[in-house]
Amino acid sequence: MIKKASDKNAQLVVLPEIFYYPYEIKKLKSIAEDNKVLLNKFIKTAENLSLFICTGSMAVKENDKIYNRSYLIDPQGKVILIYDKCHLFDVELPHLTALESEVFSKGYEVNIAETDLGKIGILICYDIRFPEIARKLTLMGAEIILVPAAFNNITGPAHWETLFRARAIENQIFIAAASPARNSKSSYKAFGHSMIIDPWGKIISEAKTGEKIIFADLDPDVIIEKRKILPLLKHRREEIY
């Protein structure tokens, strides 16, 4: 699928959260490893196809801990950004209990990568519910936030579109949210609906629940234009909040 995206001139490819295994939390501990083999495959793919790849996220074992980790790789095959999911999804929902902290350790840092495509940050799934972390990336200069995610079919219909559009609108940035397709054989029913959103909150590309590659052209001038006509970041009252 990365090759197909590249053949259609994609310059940046984003995969979903834990893209290679159903998001069944209790089983994720058993698949955790250092992921060097898989990461090296991505590095070679990025280099061979000359494109940026956000690896989605992987269960990475490091120093007796497991992290929900995402990598951004540049067209030269260099890892230019590593992000560990900071907010863990520990919730009791109707018909769904999730305790990510039973498997994963929290990340403690966000950062951005400066690229030819713009300044890029990464969040993972549940992070998007916390406006402070997206705002921090924006204040660090992020113009594009990539969000590998795996919302379920309870929270997805209720909040998926609203949350991602809100983060794009309030920060006036592009957001690309990549979700696994629905897997009928898995007990975890992913919502799907991968989407790409512009700084005005417009959904410029969206999948449904099935497996699909979606595309969008991101124009950096849109960020400048929207911030000029609606200068939200300039109007912040830091002395109050």
C-alpha positions as CSV (number, residue, x, y, z in Angstrom):
1,M,0.0,0.0,0.0
2,I,2.9,2.3,0.7
3,K,4.2,1.5,-2.8
4,K,0.8,2.3,-4.3
5,A,0.7,5.6,-2.5
6,S,4.2,6.4,-3.8
7,D,3.2,5.5,-7.3
8,K,0.5,8.2,-7.0
9,N,3.2,10.8,-6.0
10,A,2.6,10.7,-2.2
11,Q,5.4,12.4,-0.4
12,L,4.3,11.5,3.1
13,V,2.6,8.3,4.2
14,V,0.9,7.8,7.6
15,L,-0.1,4.4,9.0
16,P,-2.6,3.7,11.9
17,E,-2.0,2.9,15.5
18,I,-0.6,-0.7,16.0
19,F,-1.3,-1.1,12.3
20,Y,0.1,-4.7,12.2
21,Y,-2.1,-6.3,14.8
22,P,-5.7,-6.0,16.0
23,Y,-6.0,-3.5,18.9
24,E,-6.8,-6.1,21.5
25,I,-5.0,-4.6,24.5
26,K,-4.4,-7.8,26.6
27,K,-2.7,-9.4,23.6
28,L,-0.4,-6.5,22.8
29,K,2.1,-7.4,25.4
30,S,2.8,-10.7,23.7
31,I,3.8,-8.9,20.4
32,A,6.0,-6.3,22.0
33,E,9.7,-6.4,20.9
34,D,12.4,-4.0,20.0
35,N,10.9,-3.8,16.5
36,K,14.3,-3.2,14.9
37,V,13.5,-5.6,12.0
38,L,10.2,-3.9,11.3
39,L,11.7,-0.4,11.7
40,N,14.5,-1.3,9.3
41,K,12.0,-2.4,6.7
42,F,10.4,1.1,6.9
43,I,13.7,2.8,6.7
44,K,14.6,0.9,3.5
45,T,11.1,1.5,2.1
46,A,11.4,5.3,2.8
47,E,14.8,5.4,1.2
48,N,13.9,3.2,-1.8
49,L,10.7,5.2,-2.6
50,S,12.2,8.5,-1.5
51,L,9.3,9.6,0.7
52,F,8.5,10.3,4.4
53,I,6.9,7.5,6.4
54,C,5.2,7.8,9.7
55,T,5.2,4.2,10.9
56,G,1.8,4.5,12.6
57,S,2.6,3.0,16.1
58,M,4.2,-0.1,17.3
59,A,4.5,-1.9,20.7
60,V,8.2,-1.3,21.4
61,K,9.9,-3.0,24.3
62,E,12.8,-1.0,25.8
63,N,14.5,-1.4,29.2
64,D,11.8,-3.7,30.5
65,K,9.0,-1.3,29.6
66,I,6.7,-1.2,26.6
67,Y,5.9,2.0,24.7
68,N,3.2,2.7,22.1
69,R,5.8,4.3,19.8
70,S,5.7,6.1,16.4
71,Y,8.6,7.0,14.1
72,L,8.9,9.6,11.4
73,I,11.4,8.6,8.7
74,D,12.7,10.9,6.0
75,P,13.4,10.1,2.3
76,Q,17.0,9.4,3.1
77,G,16.0,6.7,5.5
78,K,16.8,8.7,8.6
79,V,14.6,8.5,11.7
80,I,13.9,12.2,12.4
81,L,11.2,12.0,15.1
82,I,10.3,9.5,17.7
83,Y,7.1,9.8,19.8
84,D,5.8,7.7,22.7
85,K,2.1,8.0,23.4
86,C,1.7,10.2,26.5
87,H,-2.0,9.7,27.5
88,L,-3.0,6.1,28.1
89,F,-6.6,5.0,27.4
90,D,-7.8,3.6,30.8
91,V,-11.6,3.8,30.7
92,E,-14.8,2.0,31.6
93,L,-17.3,2.4,28.7
94,P,-20.6,0.6,28.1
95,H,-19.6,-2.8,26.6
96,L,-15.9,-1.9,26.6
97,T,-13.2,-1.8,29.3
98,A,-9.7,-0.6,28.2
99,L,-6.6,-0.4,30.4
100,E,-3.7,0.5,28.2
101,S,-1.5,1.1,31.3
102,E,-1.5,-2.7,31.9
103,V,0.7,-2.9,28.8
104,F,2.2,0.4,28.0
105,S,4.3,3.0,29.9
106,K,3.6,6.7,29.3
107,G,5.7,8.9,27.1
108,Y,6.9,12.2,28.6
109,E,7.9,14.4,25.6
110,V,6.6,15.9,22.4
111,N,8.7,17.4,19.6
112,I,8.6,18.4,16.0
113,A,10.6,17.6,12.9
114,E,11.5,20.3,10.4
115,T,11.1,18.9,6.9
116,D,10.8,20.1,3.3
117,L,7.0,19.5,3.7
118,G,6.8,21.7,6.8
119,K,7.1,21.3,10.5
120,I,5.6,18.0,11.6
121,G,4.5,16.7,15.0
122,I,3.1,13.3,16.1
123,L,0.4,12.4,18.6
124,I,-1.3,9.0,19.1
125,C,-5.0,8.3,19.4
126,Y,-6.2,9.3,23.0
127,D,-3.7,12.2,23.0
128,I,-6.1,14.1,20.7
129,R,-8.6,14.5,23.5
130,F,-6.2,16.8,25.4
131,P,-6.1,20.2,23.7
132,E,-3.0,21.2,25.6
133,I,-0.7,18.7,23.9
134,A,-1.8,19.7,20.4
135,R,-1.4,23.4,21.3
136,K,2.1,22.7,22.7
137,L,3.1,21.2,19.3
138,T,1.6,24.2,17.5
139,L,3.5,26.7,19.7
140,M,6.6,24.7,18.9
141,G,5.9,25.5,15.3
142,A,4.0,22.4,14.1
143,E,2.1,22.9,10.8
144,I,1.1,19.3,10.4
145,I,0.2,16.9,13.2
146,L,0.1,13.2,12.3
147,V,-2.2,11.1,14.5
148,P,-2.0,7.3,14.3
149,A,-5.2,6.2,16.1
150,A,-7.6,3.4,16.7
151,F,-10.9,4.8,18.1
152,N,-13.5,2.1,18.7
153,N,-17.1,1.9,17.4
154,I,-18.4,3.5,20.7
155,T,-16.2,6.6,20.9
156,G,-15.7,6.9,17.2
157,P,-19.2,7.8,16.1
158,A,-19.6,10.1,19.1
159,H,-16.3,12.0,19.0
160,W,-13.9,11.1,16.2
161,E,-14.7,13.9,13.7
162,T,-15.5,16.5,16.4
163,L,-12.2,16.1,18.2
164,F,-9.9,16.1,15.1
165,R,-11.7,19.0,13.5
166,A,-11.6,21.0,16.8
167,R,-7.8,20.5,17.2
168,A,-7.3,21.6,13.5
169,I,-9.6,24.6,13.9
170,E,-8.2,25.9,17.2
171,N,-4.6,25.5,16.2
172,Q,-5.1,26.4,12.5
173,I,-3.0,23.5,11.3
174,F,-3.4,20.4,9.1
175,I,-4.1,17.1,10.9
176,A,-3.9,13.6,9.4
177,A,-5.6,10.9,11.4
178,A,-4.9,7.3,10.4
179,S,-7.1,4.5,11.7
180,P,-7.1,0.7,11.2
181,A,-9.9,-0.5,9.0
182,R,-12.7,-2.6,10.6
183,N,-11.6,-6.1,11.3
184,S,-14.5,-8.5,11.5
185,K,-12.4,-11.2,13.0
186,S,-11.2,-9.0,15.9
187,S,-13.0,-8.5,19.2
188,Y,-11.9,-4.8,19.0
189,K,-14.0,-3.0,16.4
190,A,-12.1,0.0,15.1
191,F,-14.1,2.9,13.9
192,G,-12.0,3.5,10.8
193,H,-12.7,6.8,9.0
194,S,-9.1,7.9,8.5
195,M,-9.2,11.6,7.6
196,I,-7.2,14.6,6.7
197,I,-8.3,18.0,7.9
198,D,-7.3,21.5,6.9
199,P,-6.7,24.6,9.2
200,W,-10.3,25.7,8.7
201,G,-11.6,22.4,10.0
202,K,-12.6,21.1,6.5
203,I,-12.3,17.4,6.0
204,I,-10.4,17.2,2.7
205,S,-10.2,13.4,2.5
206,E,-11.9,10.6,4.4
207,A,-12.1,6.8,4.4
208,K,-15.0,4.8,5.6
209,T,-14.6,1.6,7.7
210,G,-12.9,-0.5,5.0
211,E,-9.3,-0.6,4.0
212,K,-8.4,2.3,1.8
213,I,-5.6,4.7,0.9
214,I,-6.7,8.3,1.1
215,F,-4.8,11.3,-0.4
216,A,-4.7,15.0,0.1
217,D,-2.6,18.0,-1.1
218,L,-1.6,20.2,1.8
219,D,-1.0,23.9,0.8
220,P,1.1,25.7,3.5
221,D,-0.4,29.0,2.3
222,V,-3.7,27.9,3.8
223,I,-2.2,28.2,7.3
224,I,-1.0,31.7,6.6
225,E,-4.3,32.7,5.1
226,K,-6.5,31.4,7.9
227,R,-4.3,32.8,10.6
228,K,-4.4,36.2,8.9
229,I,-8.2,36.4,8.7
230,L,-8.8,34.8,12.2
231,P,-5.6,35.5,14.3
232,L,-6.4,33.1,17.1
233,L,-2.9,32.4,18.3
234,K,-2.1,36.2,18.4
235,H,-5.3,36.8,20.5
236,R,-4.4,34.3,23.2
237,R,-4.3,35.9,26.7
238,E,-1.3,34.2,28.3
239,E,-1.5,36.6,31.3
240,I,-4.8,35.0,32.2
241,Y,-4.3,31.4,31.2
